[in-house]
């Protein structure tokens, strides 16, 4: 089976690097984007199996990115991350098919498990 592709979208460089290093150890191919336009371009070019998407990104927030991904007709698996507990945003994210959400700082092992469960 070909390696699964994961797109990590977060404006925080440290989080992108941490997730890239961690998930590459699991054998995944990782792409990174710091903003919405970059994420959508990578999404179109690479068609990742899963997207780890930060809710709060300057310019185009996570929900807007998710709406754009869905508008492209993609049903990629999506995990949302947030530093905040915005319940209304999380409800809309769930309606758009988000598998899970994690509050920062997140439990690395729990995130790993969710990714593994959904990509196997």
C-alpha positions in Angstrom: 0.0 0.0 0.0 1.3 3.5 -0.9 2.1 5.8 1.9 -0.8 7.9 3.1 -0.5 11.7 2.6 -1.3 14.1 5.4 -1.5 17.9 5.1 -0.7 19.9 8.2 -2.2 23.4 8.2 -1.1 25.7 11.0 0.3 29.2 11.2 2.6 28.1 14.0 5.9 26.9 12.6 6.7 24.8 15.7 3.5 22.8 15.5 4.0 22.1 11.8 7.5 20.9 12.4 6.5 18.8 15.4 3.7 17.1 13.5 5.9 16.6 10.4 8.7 14.8 12.4 6.2 12.7 14.4 4.1 11.6 11.5 7.0 10.9 9.2 8.2 8.4 11.8 4.9 6.6 11.3 5.6 6.4 7.6 3.2 9.1 6.4 4.1 11.6 3.6 3.7 15.1 5.2 2.9 18.4 3.5 2.8 21.7 5.4 1.0 25.0 4.9 1.0 28.1 7.0 -2.1 29.7 5.5 -5.3 29.1 3.5 -4.2 29.7 0.0 -1.1 27.5 0.5 -3.2 24.8 2.0 -5.7 24.8 -0.9 -2.9 24.7 -3.5 -1.2 21.8 -1.8 -4.6 20.1 -1.4 -5.3 20.4 -5.2 -1.8 19.3 -6.2 -1.4 16.4 -3.7 -4.9 15.2 -2.8 -4.0 14.2 0.8 -5.8 11.4 2.6 -6.1 13.5 5.8 -5.8 17.1 6.8 -4.9 18.4 10.2 -6.3 21.9 10.3 -5.9 24.6 12.8 -9.1 26.5 13.4 -7.5 30.0 13.9 -5.3 31.0 11.0 -4.9 34.6 10.0 -6.5 35.6 6.7 -8.5 32.4 6.0 -9.6 30.5 9.1 -9.8 26.7 9.3 -13.6 26.6 8.7 -13.2 28.6 5.5 -10.4 26.3 4.3 -12.6 23.3 5.1 -15.5 24.8 3.2 -13.2 25.3 0.2 -11.9 21.8 0.4 -15.5 20.5 0.5 -16.5 22.8 -2.4 -13.8 21.2 -4.5 -15.7 17.9 -4.1 -13.1 16.3 -1.8 -14.1 14.1 1.1 -10.7 14.0 2.7 -10.6 13.1 6.4 -10.1 16.2 8.5 -9.0 16.7 12.1 -9.4 20.2 13.6 -7.1 21.8 16.2 -7.9 24.8 18.2 -6.5 26.7 21.1 -10.0 27.9 21.9 -13.3 26.2 22.8 -15.5 27.7 20.1 -18.4 25.4 20.3 -20.4 27.0 17.5 -17.4 26.7 15.2 -16.8 23.1 16.2 -20.5 22.3 15.5 -20.2 23.7 12.0 -16.9 21.8 11.5 -18.7 18.5 12.5 -21.5 19.3 10.0 -18.7 19.6 7.4 -17.5 16.1 8.3 -14.6 16.7 10.7 -13.6 13.4 12.3 -12.3 14.8 15.5 -11.0 18.0 17.1 -8.1 18.6 19.5 -7.6 21.5 21.9 -4.0 22.9 22.0 -1.9 21.8 23.7 -3.0 18.4 22.4 -2.1 14.9 23.5 0.3 13.6 20.8 -0.5 10.0 21.5 -4.2 10.6 21.2 -3.7 12.4 17.9 -1.5 9.6 16.6 -4.2 7.1 17.5 -7.0 9.0 15.7 -4.8 9.4 12.6 -3.9 5.7 12.7 -7.5 4.6 13.2 -8.7 6.6 10.2 -5.9 5.9 7.8 -5.8 2.1 8.1 
